């Protein structure tokens, strides 16, 4: 973001590629989130998590999703207006489960 955006601006979308590249791992991660809510679309004032392979990119073939870098273990997080420290803590605790 620092290469593309000038201070004080930054993007509000983060992608997390899980080591265990599976839908099961992605859903376990999203289930473990306590502050971030699961969503089917991004862009709310609340921090939300989306599994692109089963939501925004569900109509694409697995081969096309792979070309686009949309793996089964990918989760996108749209950062909301909550405290950034709370958001980071929530993501960290979910990754540890």
Buried (B, 14 or more C-beta within 10 A) or exposed (E): EEEEEEEEEEEBEBEBEBEEEEBEBBBBBBEBBEBBEBBEEBEEEEBBBBBBBEBBBEEBEEEEBEEEEBBBBBBBBBBBEBEEEEBEEBBEEBEEE
